[in-house]
Amino acid sequence: MDELDALPHQLALQLDRSWSELEAIDPLAHVDGGTVVARGINYCTSFEIALKIRELSGLRFESFSAADLMHGPVAAIAPGWPVVAVAPLGPAFGVMAEAIESVKNRGARVVVISDDAGMRAKGEIGLELRPGVPEWLSPLVAVVPGQIAAFRLAQLRGIDLDNPLGLSKVTLTR
């Protein structure tokens, strides 16, 4: 319960940190698409980040687990292709380090979202996660830099963020 009680404060700190890094994503202003990769409990985070980038900017970003990426789709990682890697400390950290090295060796432009400075330094762009969030709660914090990156990519593409592409406040279900 103590970890849950601390989460609102951790999220507030993460939001402040991520807004301060807003322009870090500017080198990706002219990309056509990209890949988001994570492993373990943050696999869901990679889907949310890819979805948010697609929704706001219209860019074709796709999500993979690190294991699935290495079993074939890595072949599509060409020099200059953006890869966003969600790599907080925890059981999946080692697998993510291997995936990051693999896509870097293919010439990818790697954006690393991590609470580990050494891991962030492995990317062309490093986005800081607040330290001290337990891994089981990390998706709630790790998604924030990705969502703000999605906001910035849309902004750089000149998209009206009050009326994003194809989104509506009301969805009819039949």
C-alpha positions as CSV (number, residue, x, y, z in Angstrom):
1,M,0.0,0.0,0.0
2,D,2.9,2.4,0.7
3,E,4.1,2.0,-2.9
4,L,0.6,2.8,-4.2
5,D,0.3,5.7,-1.9
6,A,3.5,7.2,-3.3
7,L,2.5,6.8,-6.9
8,P,0.6,10.1,-7.3
9,H,3.6,12.0,-6.2
10,Q,5.9,9.9,-8.4
11,L,3.6,10.6,-11.4
12,A,3.7,14.3,-10.7
13,L,7.5,14.3,-10.6
14,Q,7.5,12.2,-13.8
15,L,5.2,14.7,-15.6
16,D,7.5,17.6,-14.6
17,R,10.6,15.7,-15.8
18,S,9.0,14.6,-19.1
19,W,7.8,18.1,-19.9
20,S,11.3,19.4,-19.3
21,E,12.6,16.9,-21.8
22,L,9.9,17.8,-24.4
23,E,12.3,19.0,-27.1
24,A,14.6,16.0,-26.8
25,I,12.4,14.2,-29.3
26,D,13.0,17.0,-32.0
27,P,15.6,15.0,-33.9
28,L,12.8,12.6,-34.9
29,A,10.7,15.4,-36.4
30,H,10.8,13.9,-39.9
31,V,10.4,10.2,-39.4
32,D,7.8,8.2,-41.2
33,G,7.3,5.5,-38.5
34,G,9.0,3.6,-35.9
35,T,9.0,0.7,-33.4
36,V,8.4,0.6,-29.7
37,V,9.9,-2.3,-27.8
38,A,9.6,-3.4,-24.2
39,R,9.5,-6.7,-22.2
40,G,7.7,-8.1,-19.2
41,I,5.2,-5.9,-17.4
42,N,6.1,-2.9,-19.6
43,Y,5.0,-4.8,-22.8
44,C,1.7,-3.0,-22.3
45,T,3.5,0.3,-22.1
46,S,5.0,-0.2,-25.6
47,F,1.5,-0.7,-27.0
48,E,0.2,2.4,-25.4
49,I,3.1,4.5,-26.6
50,A,2.8,3.2,-30.2
51,L,-0.9,3.8,-30.1
52,K,-0.6,7.3,-28.8
53,I,2.0,8.2,-31.4
54,R,-0.3,6.9,-34.2
55,E,-3.4,8.6,-32.8
56,L,-1.8,12.0,-32.3
57,S,0.7,12.3,-35.2
58,G,-0.5,9.7,-37.8
59,L,2.9,8.1,-37.8
60,R,3.1,4.3,-38.2
61,F,4.6,3.1,-35.0
62,E,4.3,-0.5,-34.1
63,S,4.9,-2.3,-30.7
64,F,6.8,-5.5,-30.1
65,S,8.1,-7.4,-27.1
66,A,11.9,-7.5,-27.2
67,A,11.7,-11.3,-27.6
68,D,9.3,-11.1,-30.5
69,L,11.3,-8.4,-32.2
70,M,14.4,-10.5,-32.2
71,H,12.6,-13.5,-33.8
72,G,12.2,-11.9,-37.3
73,P,10.8,-8.4,-37.2
74,V,14.2,-7.0,-36.3
75,A,15.0,-7.5,-40.1
76,A,12.8,-4.4,-40.7
77,I,15.1,-2.2,-38.5
78,A,17.1,-0.3,-41.1
79,P,19.7,2.5,-40.5
80,G,17.9,5.6,-39.2
81,W,14.7,3.8,-38.2
82,P,13.5,5.0,-34.8
83,V,13.1,2.5,-32.0
84,V,11.7,3.6,-28.6
85,A,12.9,1.2,-25.9
86,V,11.1,1.1,-22.5
87,A,13.7,-0.3,-20.1
88,P,13.1,0.4,-16.4
89,L,15.1,-1.5,-13.9
90,G,13.7,-4.9,-13.1
91,P,13.7,-8.5,-14.3
92,A,13.4,-7.5,-18.0
93,F,16.3,-5.1,-17.9
94,G,18.9,-7.5,-19.2
95,V,16.8,-8.6,-22.2
96,M,16.1,-4.9,-23.0
97,A,19.8,-4.1,-22.9
98,E,20.4,-6.9,-25.5
99,A,17.5,-5.7,-27.7
100,I,18.9,-2.1,-27.6
101,E,22.3,-3.3,-28.6
102,S,20.9,-5.3,-31.4
103,V,18.9,-2.5,-33.0
104,K,21.8,-0.1,-32.4
105,N,24.0,-2.5,-34.4
106,R,21.5,-2.3,-37.2
107,G,21.8,1.6,-37.2
108,A,18.5,2.4,-35.5
109,R,17.9,5.8,-33.9
110,V,17.2,4.6,-30.3
111,V,15.2,6.5,-27.8
112,V,15.6,4.9,-24.3
113,I,13.1,5.4,-21.6
114,S,14.8,4.2,-18.4
115,D,15.5,5.0,-14.7
116,D,19.1,3.8,-15.3
117,A,21.5,6.5,-16.6
118,G,23.8,4.0,-18.2
119,M,20.9,2.5,-20.2
120,R,19.7,6.0,-21.2
121,A,23.2,6.7,-22.4
122,K,23.0,3.8,-24.9
123,G,20.3,5.7,-26.9
124,E,20.6,8.6,-29.2
125,I,17.9,10.1,-27.0
126,G,17.5,9.2,-23.3
127,L,14.3,10.0,-21.5
128,E,14.5,9.8,-17.7
129,L,12.2,7.7,-15.6
130,R,11.8,8.6,-12.0
131,P,13.8,6.3,-9.8
132,G,12.3,4.4,-7.0
133,V,9.0,3.3,-8.6
134,P,8.7,-0.5,-8.1
135,E,8.7,-2.5,-11.3
136,W,5.1,-3.7,-10.8
137,L,3.9,0.0,-10.9
138,S,6.4,1.1,-13.6
139,P,4.0,1.1,-16.5
140,L,2.0,3.9,-15.0
141,V,5.1,6.1,-14.9
142,A,7.0,4.7,-17.9
143,V,4.1,5.6,-20.3
144,V,4.4,9.3,-19.5
145,P,7.6,10.1,-21.5
146,G,6.1,8.2,-24.4
147,Q,2.9,10.1,-24.3
148,I,4.7,13.4,-24.2
149,A,6.9,12.3,-27.0
150,A,3.7,11.5,-29.0
151,F,2.5,15.0,-28.2
152,R,5.7,16.5,-29.4
153,L,5.9,14.5,-32.6
154,A,2.3,15.7,-33.5
155,Q,3.3,19.3,-32.6
156,L,6.4,19.0,-34.9
157,R,4.2,17.7,-37.7
158,G,1.9,20.8,-37.4
159,I,-1.1,18.8,-36.3
160,D,-3.9,20.6,-34.4
161,L,-3.8,18.8,-31.1
162,D,-7.3,20.0,-30.2
163,N,-8.5,18.0,-33.1
164,P,-6.1,15.1,-33.6
165,L,-6.4,12.9,-36.7
166,G,-9.3,10.6,-36.7
167,L,-10.1,10.9,-33.0
168,S,-13.5,11.8,-31.6
169,K,-14.8,12.1,-28.1
170,V,-17.7,9.9,-28.8
171,T,-17.5,6.4,-30.2
172,L,-20.6,4.5,-31.3
173,T,-20.6,0.8,-30.6
174,R,-23.0,-1.4,-32.4
